């Protein structure tokens, strides 16, 4: 079925479920695990669910529909899901709550089998490629009282026109591509999200223009490998680009010209796809934030080859130097995996060396956990947990010392901060983020929420800065 026709059909199911739910005051709860792509998927699910007559609640005990949007990148996500399923069983028994599970984990055959066997009360399981069909799945459960298992092993299509319920009024995530073709040996994503598929640039530009009209100021472009956007699309290969947009670089330049948008971010790129035209676009586009997330994973050339990352330690450092020479004020964040199969003390020292040289603004550190179905799971010489944790602690100590050092350069400067609202830890203060994504708290009027203002940074406190209105 064509994607447009499929969306029309799902909108009909939305209307059917909404008719069933009229005057029932039904509530839903959604728990999102994992990355910003999962968060974006949850916004689409929330959009559909609310059009079907449910209102959101943070109290799972009063929910008539509970949905878990899962991640399978790390093992602790599985433990968290099973713990939550144990909790929700009682709620279902008391209230008859409909329980649904979706996301990356549901593309793993062994996980679906385990849920079917150990948690038979789950009503709906659907995968990453059938998210758009949730209204139909829910309608079938409501009408037939049957369990629904809606999972496709093949690569999915790109579906446009799903309703979206965003969590912010000023910051929006916009997915520009799905899937990944890189097959890093530690990563399960290509197996559960499928191969690369890019959204047509016209749909992306139209979505962002609408967001600008609604008052959104900051856009984050999302993709498993975001800077390979349009790399594999056949219509692009045939010269069918749209208004000159035929690459990630040209997309950045087009979004930069949209009135009302003041900040553009993107995540997650791959170092091997940071071509010169992308670097030049970041340099030239005043709205593109000069904070670049540049996943390292390991500083060892040997380990990078084992990981199938397609660059060396030297190439990574050369890329950083090139960007520093061309992009004024550029800073970096990164991802690092500690303890991948075969990692030696010397390999880990190479990672510390890169961290010392780049001085990242932030490092997202992960202890390697085996993902069944990946090449890494079959590798010999798995690193003992004790060694992993010792290395992790050493890396953490280094990173925290650098964060404190990096923060010093902000003190006394004027930073443009997008105000997000009251601080969660101190309701008497407001909180916002700089262009480099530093959290800043300050005293101010609540009317400043959703505005970009100038703040003078007066002190640093490791994971946040303190400012005052300039």
N, C-alpha and C positions, 0 to 999 in steps of 0.2 A: 504493500500500500504506500502511495506517495506520502511524504511527510506532512504536507498541507492538509490532505484529506484525513490523516490520522489525528491531527490536532483538532480538526472540526469535529470528528467523532468523539474525542475525549471531552470537548466542551459540551457536547450533548449529554455525556455521562455526568458531568459536573452539574448540569441542570437537573438531571434525574435524581441525583443524591440530594441536592439542595431541596428539591420538592419533598423527598422523604423526610428530611430533617426539619422542616418548617415548624416553628413554635415549640421546639424541643429543648432549646437552650443548651446545646451540646458543646463540649469543650475538647480541645486537643492539646497534647504535649509532645514536643519533638526534642530529642536529644541528638546533637550533632557531634560526632567524633571525627578527628582528623583535620585535614587541611582546609584552606580557603575555598577550594573547589567543592568540597563537601558542604561548606557553609552556603555557597551559592546554590547548590542543589537543594538545600533545605529551604532557602528562600523561595524557590520555585514550588516546592511541595507545600509550603505554608500558603503561598498564593492560591494554589488549587484547593487546599483544604478549607480555607476561609470562604472561598466562593461556594463551597459545598455546605455551608451553614454552620461551621464550627468556629468558636472563638478560642484564642490561645490562653492557656493557663500554665503557670510555673509549678503548680501543685499536681503532681502525677496522680495523687489519690482521688482527685475529682475529675480526672480526664475520662472521656468516653472513647477517645482514640489516642493511642500512644504509638509513636513512630521513632525507631532508632535508626539513625543514618550512620552507617558504620565505616570504619577505616581498617585496613589490614596491613598497613606499613610496618607496625610494630606489635609485638606479642601482647603488650599490656592492654591494647585495645580489645583483644579477645577476652581477657580477664574482666575488663570493665563491662563488656556487653553481658557476659554470663552472670555477673553479679547483679546487673540491672534486671535481667530476665527473672532471676530468682525473686527480686523484690516485687516485680509487676505481677507475678503469678497470683499473689494474694489479692491484689486490686481487681484483677480479672474475675476471680472467683466471687468477690463481693459485689462487683458492679457490672460485670459483663463487658468490660472494656475490650475494644478491638485492638489487637497488638499487631504491628507491622514492623518489619525489618527490611532495610534497603542498604544500598551503598556497596563499596568495593568488596567487603567481606563476603557478600552474598554471591559474588562471582566465583568463589572458591568452593568447589564441589564438596570437599570434606567438611567444610563449615556448614553448608546447607544440610548435609546428611546428619551432622551432630545435632543441629537444631530440631530437625524432624524427629529424631529419636529421643532426645533429652528434654525438649521443650515443645511438646505437641500442641500446646495451647496457642502457639503463635498462629495468627490467622492469615497473614499475608507476608510473603517473601518475594522481593523483586530486586533485580540487579541494576547495574549502572546504565544498561542500554534500554531499559523499559520504564524508566522513571516517569515518562510522559503518560504512561498507561495506568497510573495509580487510581484515577477516578473510576475507570472500568473495573479494576481489581476490587476496589472498595464496594462498588455497587453490587458486584457478584457476591461478596461476603454478606452484605446486608440483605440481599434478596434470597440467596440460595443457602446461606449459612455454611457454605463450603470453604475449606482452606484453599488459598490461591498461591501457586508457585509460578512466578512469571519472570523467567530468567533466560536470556539469550547468550549463547557462547560466542556467536559471531560479533564482529565489530558493529557498533550501533550507527545510527544516522544522526544528523544534526537537526534537531527540532526547534523551530522558531514559533513564537507566539504564545508560550506558556505564561500564565499570570505569575507575578512575582510579588512577594510581600517582604520588603527589605527591612533590615533591622536598624537602619540609620536614615536620617533625613538629609544628610549631607555627604556621606561617603558610600560609594556603591562599588560592588565587585561586578565586573563584566567578563564573562568567559569568552575568549576569542577562539579557542581551539580545544579539542578533546584528544585524549590518547597520547601514546608515546611510541616512538620507533627505536629507542636507544638500547633497550634491554641491558641495562646495568646489571651485573651479576648478583647484586644484593637486593634488587628491587622487584616487587610483585606487580607494580602498576601496569606495565604493558599487557599483562595477562588478564587483568580485571577491568581495565579501562579501554583496552583495544588499541588499534593503530591510530596514527594521527589523522584527525579530520578537522579542517578549519572552517569556521563560520564565514559566510560571504561578507566582504567588507561593507556592503550596503546595509546589511542588517546590524552590524556593529555600530556604524556611524549613526544610523537612525536611532538606535537604542540610547546612545550617549547624548545625542541632541535632545531627546525627550527628557533624559535625566537632567540635563542642563536647564531645560524649561521648568522642571519641577524644583529647581533650587539646589541640586547636587553640585558640590564643588570639587570633590576629590574622587577620582576614578582609579580603580586597581584592575589592570588587565590580567586575566588568569589563563593559565594553560599548564599542562604537565611539563611542557617544554616550550615555553611561551615565545621565545625568540626564533623558533623554527616555523612560526606562523606562515601559512600559504606554501610551505616547501613542497608539499606532495599533491596539491590540488590539480586535477587534470584540466579543469577549465582555465586555470591560470597558465598552464603549460601551452595551451592553445591560443594564448594571447588575449584571453577574455578577462583582463583586469578591469577594475571598476574605478573610473575617475583617477587613474594613475596609481591606485593602491595595488601593489603586486608583491609586497614584502612586509616584514615587521617594521622596518625602518620607515617606509612610506605610510604605514598605518599610524605610527607615532606622530608623524608630521601632520597628518590629516586631523587627528584628534586634538593636536596642539592648537589648531585653528578654530576649534568649536568655542564660540562665545559662552561665557558662564562657567566653564570648567577652569579651575585654577590650579589643580594638581593632578598629575598623572603618575601612577606607579605601575609596576608589573612584576609578576612572580609566577612560576619560577623559571628562570632562564638556564641555559646550559652553556658553559664556557666555550665549547667548541663552535657554537653558533653565534658568538659575538663578532660578527663581521664588521668591517670598517664602516659600512653605511649605517649600522645600528649605533656604533659609537658616535658617529658624526651627528646622527639624529638626536641622541641624548644631549650632546654638546650644544646643538643649535636650538633645541626646543626649550623655551623658557619655563614651560609648565611641567616638563618631565623632571621629577625629583632626581637629584644627584646622589641619591642613596641607591646603590646597586646591590642586589642580592646575587652573589656569585658563588654557587655551591662548590666547595672544594672536595669534600668527602674524605680525602686523605692527601697528605703532603708528600707521600712516597710515590715516585714514578713506578716502582715495581707494583705497589698495591693498586695504583690507578689502572695499570694494565690488567691486573687480575679482576678489578671491578668493571672492566670494559668501559672506562670513562673517555677514552680517545683523546687524552691530552696528558702531558707530562708535568711534573713539578715546575720545570723551567718555563714551559709554555704558559702555565697558569700565572706565574710571577711576571712574565713578559707582558701578558694581557693586562694585569693590574697596572704595571708601569705605563703601558700605552694609554690606558684610560686616565691615569693621573696626569699625564702630560697633555692630554687633549681636553679633558673635562674639568673646568675650574671647580674646586671645592668638592670633588667626588669623594665619597666614603663608601665602605663596603660592609655587608653582613654576609654570613656564610653558613653552610651546613657541614658538619664533620661527623663521621662514623668512627667510633673507637672500637677496635678489636675485631675487625673483619677477618675472615679465615686466612691464616698464614701471616698475619701482621706480627713483625718482630719488634724488639725494642728499638732497633735502628730505624725501622719504618715509622714508628711513632715519633721518634726524635725529628724526622723530616717534617711531620705534621706540625710539631711545636715550632720548628724553624720557620715554616710559612706563616704561622700565626704571629710570631715575633716580627716578621718582616712587613706584613700587611697591616697589622694593628686594626683589626676589624672593629666596627662599632658594636657588633653583637655577633655571637656565635651560637647557633642552635646545635647542641651537642647530643649525640645519641649513642648509647651502647648497642652494638650490633646484636640483633636477635634474628635467628634463622627463620626465613620465610619459605615454607614448603612450596615446591613448584618453581623455585628459582635455582639457577646454577650454584649459587652460594651455599644452598642447603646440602649439596652433594660434595662439597669440597672437604678434603682432609685438612688436618692441622687447624681445627677450630680452636680459638683462643680460650683458655679457661676463664670462667667468670671472675675469679679473684684478680687475675691480671687485668681484665677489662676494667674493673672498678678502680684499680689503682691508677691506671692510665687516665681514666675519666677524671679522677680527682686532681691529677696533675694538670690536665688541660683546663679544668674549671678554675683552678687557682691562677693559672696564667691569664686566662680570659678576663677574670674579674679584676686582676691588677691592671689590665689594659683598659677596661671599661672606665675605671676610676681615673686613669691617666687621660683617656680621651675626653672625659667629661670636663676636665679642667679647661679645655680650650673654649668651652661655651660660656664660661663665667665672664660677665661683663659685656657680652655681645647682645645685640638685638636680634631676636628670632621671630619669624612669622609662625604663629601657632594657630592651628584650626581647633577651636574650642569645642569639646565634646560634651561638656556638662559637668555635673558635680563629681568630685573624686569619690570613688567607692570606699576608700580608706579614711577619708576625711570630708564629710558632707559640708563642712564650712569652707571648703576650697573648691575651685574649679580645676578641671584638667583638660589638657589638649596635647597635640603632637606637633613637633617641628617638621620641617621638610625632610630631615634625616630620621624621622620617626621616633625621636626622643620624647618621652612623656614629660610634660611640664605641669606642675601644679602652681596655683596662684590665687590670690584673693581678687574677687571681682563680682560684678552683677550677673545674675543668671541670664539676663537679656543678651549677653555676649555669646551664648551657646549658638553653635552653627556658623559663627563668623571667624574669619581669619584676622587676627590682631597682632600687633607688635608687642613682644614681651622682652624685658631685659632680664637676663639670667643672672641670679644673685648667688646661687649655691648649687652644689651637686650632691646627690645622695645615692650613688651607685646606680640604681635602676630608674631613677627619675631626677629631674632638675626642678629647682624652685625658681619662679620668676615673679616679676612685678610689672604692672602695666607701664609701658614706656611713655 
